[in-house]
Structures are given as C-alpha cells and as structure tokens.
Amino acid sequence: NVVGIDGTIITHPKVWEASGHVKGFADEVIECKKCHQRFRQEDIKENCPNCGNKEFTESRKYNMLFQTEVGVVEGDKQTAYLRGEACQTIYLDFKNVVDSTRMQIPFGIAQIGKAFRNEVTPNKLTFRTREFEQWDLEFFVHPNDMEKWFEYWKEERMNFYKGLYRKTDNLRFYEHPQDKLVFYAKKAFDIEYNAPWGWTENEGIHWRGDYDLTQHSKFSGKDLTYTDPKTNEKYTPNIVETSGGVDRTLLMLLFDAYEEEDLGGGNIRTVLKINPEIAAYKAAIFPLVGNREDIVKKGRDIFDLLSQNIKVVWDDRGNIGKRYRYQDEIGTPYCITIDYETLENDTVTVRDRDSMEQKRVKIEDLESVLRS
C-alpha cells in the first residue's frame, strides 16, 4: 500500500520555513582554539582530533541547509534551498497522491533521492557527506493507529536490515531520549550498526505525528486534511517515517561483508561475503581455456541460457585461480567452470564463494542451483 514519487531538489524557502528547518535544522559547533578546526560538539569527547588540544570555543548553532538563488537577473534573484531531507517533497505532494491514486489511509509514499547538508565535518568515508542519497517512507495513518503502525514499521525495517547483513548481532535499536528528540518527532528510534568507530545510525524511525501536514497547510493555505470515504471523518493524518541513508547502508554492507582469510603459506584471500541477492552478479562463467573453440562455444551457450533470467558475467582472462580471486573480491556467489568433462556429459564445476567448495552440476540444473 505504498506509492513512489520523485520530488524536486531545488525548493522554495517557504517549504523549509514551514518544516522548521530554517530555524531548527542546526548543529552545535565548537572551534579548537589552537588549530581553529570546527567540529560538531557531539563528536568531541575531550581532545581535538586534529591537534590534541583540549580548549574549545563556546558552541554556536550552525544551520545546515544549502542556500542558492533562482533567476537570471542580478537583483531579481530569489532565495531557494537544496532539500535538506527528501521527505518534505512527499508532504507537499500528499494531496496530489490521494487525489490521483485514490489511495486510502493507511498508505505510504516513498522515494529515493539526493539530499544536501552543509556538514561541518564530513568524515568516516561516505558516512557523513554533504551530498548523499536517502530512502524515505512516509506512512500516513489515523491518529488512533499511530502506536500500532510505529511498532509495525520498526519491526519491518529491522527485519530488512537483518536480511541484508550477515552479522546481525551488529544491529540494535537506540531510542532517543525525550530531551534529545529533533523538533518534529514525538518519538524516535535509530537502527544502529556497530561500525569500526562504534554504534552509529543506519536508519531512523520517527513518530512525526501531524506536525508536517499541519505546518505545510498553515504556510501554503491549502487544506491537507483527509476525509475517510467510508465514515466521512475528517482529520489530519499522522505520519510514521522511516528514513535511511543509501550511502551509509552500502558502507555498512562493506564493513559487514569484507573479510581477509589466511589460507596459509602467506596466501591471503580477500572476499566480499555479501548477500547473494544484492551481489553485482549471481555467477561468473569461466571457460577453462580460451584457445579451445568447443569449450568457449559451450561456455557462451551456458552464458546465454543463464543470462535470460540471472545476472551473470563472462570472464576468460588469466588462469582459473586468479579469476576465482577476482570474483571473490567483488562478491560473486558462484563461479561456473566449463571444462573438458563438460563436453562429454554436460556437467560443469560450480564453486561456492564462501566455502570454496566445488561440485559437478548438470547444465539443466544450473538455474535451480543458483537460485537455491
């Protein structure tokens, strides 16, 4: 019961005034008195990460919205903002979605897209950046049903990440204390992942209530209430939000899946044990040798057969061992080798990425084996 949209990136300033971001979307910033580097106050425990100094200025608020201008004539340009979060354009289109799709509450609107924040200290690889990809779901419900749907989406989103990551003990919920809640939330939980630098937010589940629709209705003058077609009850829907970072999730996936295995004799195998469902390729097709036309042709036939329904890649460069290692590094779950025996009995060697075990499989059974 969810529809997708693609909202605008450049947005009118009234959008962010209504949402509260112009006044409230800010970090507390402190400056090291020695090296003059600025940091988010919550990121500093004691010492300056840059020079080790312990003396800082008093904190001050630093708004993170990116401001730009719209127009071509100097003096006539109007202020606009790059969206600081993807969800606001969902609220703007709430009425359009209801009218055009005839969706009935409870229902959701989701989108994946760019957001921009003028971060004080971008850091930790792609974890904190000024330009990033978000996936947001805004689920609209009757005010009396908020508790039920909030718990529902908490469980659904945690199950999603448990299905994505191998090391599920690196996942947990963190509940925001009441005095630390962001201005729009009545309740908030983070799904955290235990990254190399500690527990960190992967996705947030927020009890936004009717704040957003009420604010946008007030600033736009538009009626954003909903009338139940069965009972004629008119009310402002409440919102359960799930908001995560695509870039962050990809980074956590790499932390979760990357391994270096000691095979002995100074031989280290680098392997990305990523969930097979999201691997770039499900299988790699290898001809044992590249100078035997019959083996290459047989391999191409198998490649053409499997590629109709499964994402596979052809690799005939280098020796088999090097090809295995390359596919291990990019996380390909299976490697299929076409050899001399294939020409005799229509079987191939299938190698498993994680265990490195090999077995003979009939060509006719390959697709079912790869999907199992």
Secondary structure, 3 states (H helix, E strand, C coil): CEEECCCCCEECHHHHHHHCHHHHCEEEEEEECCCCCEEEHHHCCCCCCCCCCCCECCCEEEECCEEEEECCCCCCCEEEEECCCCCHHHHHCHHHHHHHHCCCCCEEEEEEEEEECCCCCCECCCCECCEEEEEEEEEEECHHHHHHHHHHHHHHHHHHHHHHCCCHHHEEEEECCHHHCCCCCCEEEEEEEEECCEEEEEEEEEEEECHHHHHHHHHHCCCCCEECCCCCCEECCEEEEEEEEHHHHHHHHHHHHEEEEECCCCCEEEEECCCHHHCCCCEEEEECCCCCHHHHHHHHHHHHHHCCCCCEEECCCCCHHHHHHHHHHHCCCEEEEECHHHHHHCEEEEEECCCCCEEEEEHHHHHHHHHC
